[in-house]
Amino acid sequence: MGAVPTVEDMTRAEPLGTSFAPSRRRTAGATAEPADRVRSGLAAAVHALRPLLPAGVSRPRFLRGPRIEVPVDAHPIRTDRLVLRRHRLEDAEAWYRIQSTPEVVEHLPWPVRDREASREHLRHRVRHSRLWQSGDFLALAVEHDGRLVGDVSLHLRDVQPAERSVEIGWVLDPAVGGRGLASEASAAMIDLAFREVGAKTVTAVIEPENTRSIALAERLGFLRATAPRRSSSITFAITPSLLAARRAERTAGSTGRS
Ligand SMILES: CC(C)(COP(=O)(O)OP(=O)(O)OC[C@H]1O[C@@H](n2cnc3c(N)ncnc32)[C@H](O)[C@@H]1OP(=O)(O)O)[C@@H](O)C(=O)NCCC(=O)NCCS
């Protein structure tokens, strides 16, 4: 454990995303190019009109600002025991069952959804299959033995290459909990974030009472970041070098070296 860098070490060697340094966050208009100003003006207008728009109408892509070089589209990922793949509406019943489990939603900002609302929620997740611009969200179904058992997601927070960051989310059906499946699915998503999205940091924002989620983050090698993004939650972070150190430590542990 001694060889694993602290968040402060990581910050020096490998700057964390702007998420952890509010003072470095670009303030609207301060250094904005004319095109950015036009875009943010239009975005503000769309935001103001939003309550008048039909449900499901979202901000047009051209208003969403800079992009990563190449969009990352959802594609199936196989791990030892799982398949991560795009969500499907056919899983609506399984998704409803997971979502209506009290211990699943206890620490999530999700309302208790009825069948219809849960189906609508899944419909959105089916569409969230591309990371390209800031704010994009990609959700993958976690399939085990041919059935839906959870969800892992990435939210593109900062697209600037040097500070690119994504926030990970994880949900697992408690019926298959405690076997390392969430760890396995999340590790695959972190690899996707580093290898395909080019993220420099993956973050996880967790309520202090969500002990299973905190244990999962720590098992994966995340460290508590120094400045939380949301005051009532703890922000955890992992970088490629921290992940490599954690994996090397695991390998050394499993081969009996100190
Ligand atoms: C957070 C959540 C995904 C964690 O699920 P989990 O079942 O605890 O996590 P895993 O599937 O990785 O299982 C870990 C357990 O399996 C054990 N395990 C067995 N084999 C394992 C393996 N190969 N790898 C890792 N862990 C393994 C671990 O020791 C651990 O055991 P423990 O629970 O006795 O400590 C789950 O509690 C959940 O969905 N919560 C609700 C949604 C939520 O709050 N999401 C987070 C919002 S921030």
The ligand as an ORCA input file, in Angstrom:
! r2SCAN-3c Opt
* xyz 0 1
  C     -22.344     -0.119     -5.011
  C     -22.670     -1.538     -5.477
  C     -22.611     -1.596     -7.009
  C     -21.610     -2.480     -4.874
  O     -22.000     -3.821     -5.104
  P     -21.179     -5.028     -4.400
  O     -21.929     -6.262     -4.613
  O     -20.860     -4.619     -2.994
  O     -19.801     -5.007     -5.182
  P     -19.093     -6.240     -5.948
  O     -20.040     -6.862     -6.882
  O     -17.823     -5.723     -6.485
  O     -18.832     -7.295     -4.763
  C     -17.903     -7.016     -3.730
  C     -17.908     -8.126     -2.713
  O     -17.635     -9.352     -3.381
  C     -16.410     -9.910     -2.865
  N     -15.726    -10.512     -3.995
  C     -15.803    -11.836     -4.291
  N     -15.130    -12.082     -5.419
  C     -14.617    -10.897     -5.838
  C     -13.819    -10.536     -6.932
  N     -13.411    -11.425     -7.855
  N     -13.483     -9.225     -7.097
  C     -13.879     -8.304     -6.202
  N     -14.634     -8.610     -5.121
  C     -14.997     -9.916     -4.937
  C     -15.692     -8.733     -2.229
  O     -14.796     -9.141     -1.235
  C     -16.859     -7.973     -1.654
  O     -17.278     -8.649     -0.520
  P     -17.961     -7.904      0.737
  O     -19.254     -7.344      0.235
  O     -18.136     -8.980      1.739
  O     -17.016     -6.834      1.153
  C     -24.080     -1.982     -4.992
  O     -24.113     -1.938     -3.593
  C     -25.213     -1.113     -5.534
  O     -25.677     -1.287     -6.646
  N     -25.675     -0.128     -4.726
  C     -26.840      0.681     -5.137
  C     -26.529      1.664     -6.217
  C     -25.549      2.706     -5.768
  O     -25.609      3.204     -4.646
  N     -24.625      3.059     -6.672
  C     -23.574      3.992     -6.405
  C     -23.964      5.400     -6.487
  S     -22.572      6.437     -6.081
*
